[in-house]
Amino acid sequence: MEIKLNNINFGEKLVKIDNDSVTELLEKLSLNDDSVILIGKDGKIYTKDQRIKEGDEINVVEVFSGG
């Protein structure tokens, strides 16, 4: 399955994953699920227990916090 991603650091790219798992996508990108938010083109927020569909367009937003 091929997913279109967009991120300020790596721009726009297509990523191939074997199944519809958000967890697999994050692992493929070497990202921690606590450090990013995945937002679909329609504003849907993807959590690690949700499924991705072929052709989805996802924005990868990095989350920062501090004190």
C-alpha positions as CSV (number, residue, x, y, z in Angstrom):
1,M,0.0,0.0,0.0
2,E,1.3,3.5,-0.8
3,I,0.7,6.5,1.4
4,K,1.4,10.2,0.5
5,L,3.1,12.0,3.4
6,N,3.9,15.7,3.9
7,N,6.2,17.1,6.6
8,I,8.1,20.3,7.1
9,N,11.4,18.4,7.4
10,F,11.2,15.9,4.5
11,G,8.6,17.6,2.3
12,E,6.2,15.5,0.3
13,K,7.0,11.8,-0.3
14,L,5.3,8.5,-1.0
15,V,5.8,5.7,1.5
16,K,5.1,2.0,0.9
17,I,3.9,-0.1,3.8
18,D,2.8,-3.7,3.9
19,N,-0.4,-3.3,5.9
20,D,-2.8,-0.6,7.0
21,S,-1.2,0.0,10.4
22,V,-0.3,3.4,11.8
23,T,2.2,1.7,14.0
24,E,4.0,0.2,10.9
25,L,4.1,3.6,9.2
26,L,5.6,5.2,12.3
27,E,8.2,2.5,12.6
28,K,9.1,2.8,8.9
29,L,9.7,6.5,9.4
30,S,11.6,5.9,12.7
31,L,9.1,8.2,14.5
32,N,7.8,7.8,18.0
33,D,4.0,8.1,18.3
34,D,4.4,10.5,21.3
35,S,6.4,12.9,19.1
36,V,4.1,13.4,16.1
37,I,0.5,13.8,15.2
38,L,-0.7,12.3,11.9
39,I,-3.5,14.4,10.3
40,G,-5.4,13.4,7.2
41,K,-6.3,15.7,4.3
42,D,-9.8,15.9,5.7
43,G,-8.6,16.9,9.2
44,K,-8.9,13.3,10.6
45,I,-6.3,12.6,13.3
46,Y,-4.8,9.1,13.1
47,T,-4.0,7.3,16.3
48,K,-1.9,4.2,16.4
49,D,-4.9,1.9,16.7
50,Q,-6.5,3.3,13.5
51,R,-6.1,2.0,10.0
52,I,-4.8,3.8,6.9
53,K,-6.4,3.4,3.5
54,E,-4.6,3.1,0.2
55,G,-4.0,6.6,-1.2
56,D,-4.5,8.5,2.1
57,E,-2.7,11.8,2.3
58,I,-1.3,12.4,5.7
59,N,0.5,15.4,7.2
60,V,3.1,14.5,9.8
61,V,3.2,17.2,12.5
62,E,6.0,17.1,15.0
63,V,5.0,17.9,18.6
64,F,7.3,19.8,21.0
65,S,6.8,20.6,24.6
66,G,8.9,22.3,27.2
67,G,8.8,23.9,30.5
